[in-house]
Amino acid sequence: MSSHIATALVSLVAVVGCNQLLPPSMQSGVSAANPLDGQSVAWKEKAEGLPFEGEQACSTWPIENELTATATATQICAKGHFYKLRDAAAGDPGTDSLRVDSDGTGDPTTAGEANEKGIASGRARKIGQCVDHGAVKSVWELAYDGCVANKGVEGGAALTKRSTYLEIGAARWKFSPAPNSETASASPK
């Protein structure tokens, strides 16, 4: 019986340990207050593709994606930056767009993508380089500062006080919805 307990503990530690290696956006999101309550929400994680050596291998540091989101009954806004590491010969990655998504009334069957075009970045700018196993990678920054209408695909609000999450690009926040909130609480008055 003790070998079964030991096996279960090792399995539990392995699962929890592996989960801790995932970026926050893959761990169901960062817990936060719903931005419709008047406070902004913030998110940060290391950029993808960083060299194992980290800071010592790069001419600029830290290289962390960051995003702050705010919301009102009429719009969802985001401001921040994401980094792309690309082979130096690949050149400028151009522009990008962040998709905005939420579950509207908190019912997963009514999830409402809140944008048609997303929140667009400005043109990427090269801010440094990293050397990874002898290969030179350019570090490109994409800055975001924009809003989309708080309107879901079905026409209702994409983000309400009953929503359980908000996702903008790789950033994800999870909320504890207000009990008995009106599903239309994000409607303009």
matplotlib code that plots the C-alpha trace (Angstrom):
import matplotlib.pyplot as plt

x = [0.0, 2.8, 4.3, 0.9, 1.0, 4.5, 3.6, 0.6, 2.7, 5.4, 2.7, 1.1, 4.5, 5.2, 1.9, 2.1, 5.7, 5.1, 2.1, 4.5, 6.7, 3.8, 3.5, 0.6, -1.6, -1.5, -2.4, -6.0, -5.2, -4.1, -6.8, -7.9, -10.9, -13.1, -11.9, -15.6, -15.3, -13.1, -9.6, -7.1, -5.7, -2.1, -0.2, 3.4, 5.4, 8.8, 8.8, 8.9, 12.1, 14.5, 18.0, 18.7, 21.5, 19.0, 20.3, 24.0, 23.1, 21.2, 22.0, 18.7, 17.0, 14.4, 12.5, 9.0, 5.6, 3.4, -0.2, -2.6, -6.3, -9.2, -12.9, -16.1, -19.6, -18.7, -15.1, -12.2, -8.7, -5.2, -1.8, 1.6, 4.2, 5.1, 8.5, 9.4, 12.8, 13.5, 16.5, 18.5, 18.2, 14.4, 14.0, 11.1, 8.0, 5.7, 2.6, 0.3, -3.1, -4.3, -7.6, -10.0, -12.2, -14.5, -17.4, -20.0, -22.6, -20.3, -21.9, -19.2, -21.7, -22.1, -18.4, -18.2, -15.2, -15.1, -13.5, -13.5, -10.0, -8.4, -6.1, -3.5, 0.2, 2.3, 5.2, 7.7, 11.0, 14.3, 15.6, 18.5, 19.7, 20.4, 22.8, 21.3, 23.6, 25.7, 22.6, 21.9, 18.3, 16.9, 14.6, 11.6, 9.1, 5.5, 3.7, -0.1, -2.4, -6.0, -9.5, -12.3, -16.0, -17.3, -19.7, -19.8, -20.4, -24.0, -24.5, -24.5, -21.7, -18.5, -17.4, -19.9, -19.8, -20.8, -17.8, -15.4, -12.4, -10.9, -8.3, -6.3, -3.7, -1.6, -2.8, -5.6, -7.3, -9.9, -12.6, -15.0, -18.2, -20.5, -23.4, -26.8, -25.3, -27.3, -26.0, -26.6, -24.7, -22.2, -24.8, -24.5, -26.9]
y = [0.0, 2.4, 1.9, 3.0, 6.2, 6.9, 6.3, 8.7, 11.3, 11.1, 11.4, 14.4, 16.2, 15.5, 16.9, 20.0, 20.5, 20.3, 22.7, 25.3, 25.2, 26.4, 30.1, 31.8, 32.0, 28.2, 27.8, 28.9, 32.6, 35.1, 35.7, 39.3, 41.6, 42.1, 45.3, 46.4, 47.0, 50.1, 48.7, 47.7, 44.2, 43.5, 40.5, 39.7, 36.6, 36.0, 36.1, 32.9, 31.6, 33.1, 31.6, 29.2, 31.5, 34.3, 37.8, 36.9, 36.0, 39.1, 42.8, 43.9, 42.6, 41.9, 40.6, 40.2, 40.5, 42.9, 43.9, 46.0, 45.9, 48.2, 47.9, 49.8, 49.0, 50.1, 49.1, 46.8, 48.4, 47.1, 48.7, 47.0, 45.2, 41.7, 40.6, 38.3, 36.7, 35.9, 34.7, 37.8, 37.1, 36.9, 40.7, 42.8, 40.9, 43.8, 44.3, 42.0, 42.0, 40.7, 38.8, 39.7, 37.0, 36.5, 34.3, 37.1, 36.0, 33.4, 30.6, 28.8, 28.1, 31.9, 32.8, 36.0, 37.1, 40.8, 41.9, 41.6, 43.1, 42.8, 45.3, 46.2, 46.8, 49.5, 48.6, 46.3, 47.9, 46.1, 46.7, 44.2, 40.7, 37.4, 34.6, 31.2, 28.2, 30.3, 31.6, 35.4, 36.3, 39.8, 41.0, 42.9, 44.8, 45.1, 47.9, 47.8, 50.6, 50.4, 49.4, 47.2, 47.5, 45.5, 43.6, 39.9, 38.0, 37.5, 41.3, 41.3, 42.5, 40.3, 41.2, 41.5, 41.3, 37.6, 36.8, 34.3, 35.3, 37.8, 36.9, 39.3, 37.6, 35.4, 37.3, 35.6, 36.7, 34.7, 36.3, 35.3, 36.6, 38.7, 36.6, 37.5, 40.1, 41.2, 39.7, 43.0, 45.0, 46.0, 47.6, 51.4, 53.5]
z = [0.0, 0.8, -2.7, -4.2, -2.1, -3.1, -6.8, -6.4, -4.8, -7.5, -10.1, -8.4, -8.1, -11.7, -12.9, -10.6, -11.5, -15.3, -14.9, -13.2, -16.4, -18.6, -19.2, -17.3, -20.3, -20.6, -16.9, -17.4, -17.0, -14.4, -11.7, -11.8, -11.1, -14.2, -15.9, -16.1, -12.4, -13.3, -12.8, -15.4, -15.6, -16.3, -17.8, -18.4, -19.6, -21.2, -25.0, -26.9, -28.4, -25.9, -25.8, -22.9, -21.7, -21.3, -20.6, -21.3, -24.9, -25.7, -26.3, -24.7, -21.6, -20.2, -23.2, -21.7, -23.4, -21.4, -21.8, -19.8, -20.6, -19.6, -20.5, -20.5, -21.6, -25.1, -25.7, -24.7, -24.9, -24.7, -24.4, -24.3, -26.3, -27.6, -28.8, -31.7, -32.1, -35.7, -37.6, -38.5, -42.2, -42.0, -41.6, -40.3, -39.2, -40.2, -38.2, -36.2, -34.6, -31.2, -31.2, -28.3, -26.8, -23.8, -22.9, -22.6, -20.1, -18.5, -20.5, -22.5, -25.3, -25.9, -26.1, -28.1, -30.1, -29.5, -32.6, -36.4, -37.0, -33.6, -31.9, -34.4, -33.6, -35.0, -37.4, -35.7, -34.6, -34.1, -30.6, -30.3, -31.0, -29.3, -30.1, -29.7, -30.4, -32.8, -34.7, -34.6, -33.9, -34.2, -31.4, -32.8, -30.6, -31.7, -29.7, -29.2, -28.1, -29.3, -28.7, -30.1, -29.6, -26.7, -29.0, -29.5, -32.7, -31.8, -31.2, -27.4, -25.2, -25.5, -22.0, -19.2, -15.4, -15.7, -18.0, -16.6, -18.8, -21.1, -23.7, -25.8, -27.9, -25.6, -22.5, -20.5, -17.3, -15.4, -13.3, -10.6, -12.0, -9.8, -8.6, -10.1, -12.3, -15.2, -18.4, -20.1, -17.5, -20.1, -22.2, -22.6, -20.7]

ax = plt.figure().add_subplot(projection="3d")
ax.plot(x, y, z, "-o")
ax.set_aspect("equal")
plt.show()
